[in-house]
Amino acid sequence: MATSSALPGHTAGTSDPLSQIKMYKQCVSVLADPASKEELKVKAAMELTDNYETIITSPHYQSFLDHSIKLFLKVLQEGIPLFVSEYNMQQVRRLYKF
């Protein structure tokens, strides 16, 4: 699992599926929070991408989707695509694959 101590609720090595999903939901909340710094949003998106298989195979995946889909759509609809790959928010948009 990728480590990112700057993300809220991150606990390295957590093997409890419910705790893992809660941490990933917090990553999604960071992405949707307009007050979050772009660097933190990139870290949150990378955390989700790096742990994609863990998330989709979790017994709590449906709960993750219920929480995340509306937030993902909000970010993608309200955000402005910049088409410059070096920009943090373009990297975040590119990392969305759920």
Buried (B, 14 or more C-beta within 10 A) or exposed (E): BEEBEEBEBBEEEBEEBEEBBBBBBBBBBBBBBEEBEEEBBBBBBBBBBBBEEBBEEBEBBEBBBEBBEEBBEEBEEEBEEEEEEEBBBBBBBEBBEB
